[in-house]
Amino acid sequence: MSTEISELIDAEAPAATGLVRGVRDDQLDAPTPCTDYRVRDLLNHLLQVTGNFADLAARKEVDWSPGPDRLRGDWRAAFGADLRALSAAWGDPAVLEGVSPGMGLPQRTVGLMLVTDLLVHGWDLSVATGQGFDVPPAVLAAGREFLDEMGDMGRKMGAFGPEVAAPAGAGAFARLLARTGRDPGWKP
């Protein structure tokens, strides 16, 4: 089975998996556009996101505290496996029904939050490590929808920085990044 959310995860998975596999060990302490994170921190966050959002699909409680360093063993392969499990967790249509007990939001909104998190942090990782990043149009549309619905709340909760002005003539993805408080022209 699949749902809109699992299909969006599947659309993002090749780029996200490729980015994580492309991170060199000597880049782990490099800065990212997400000012609170170095590359290592961002990777730990992405690994945490895959597990936590799988649990949220199952309506379990999650712990967002940083926890231990997840960059152990073959963490690059683990991320790809985690994305496959995440897609499966969000693949049952019943997952999208009701409100998330852990987040207090409609389950579909939680799914869009996940897709947006992978999208924005995927870009963070790509520019921090000098890798390319392709955004599927459906994923971009989902990110815009999520920011339209939850952007103000996300800023109030500290998930996004203050919105910045996108450069004149900026494309749709650059405008989305600016809405999250990121400088679309950020360079390491």
Secondary structure, 3 states (H helix, E strand, C coil): CCCHHHHHHHHHHHHHHHHHHHCCHHHCCCECCCCCCEHHHHHHHHHHHHHHHHHHHCCCCCCCCCCCCCCCCCHHHHHHHHHHHHHHHCCCHHHHCCECCCCCCEHHHHHHHHHHHHHHHHHHHHHHHCCCCCCCHHHHHHHHHHHHHHHHHHHHCCCCCCCCCCCCCCCHHHHHHHHCCCCCCCCC
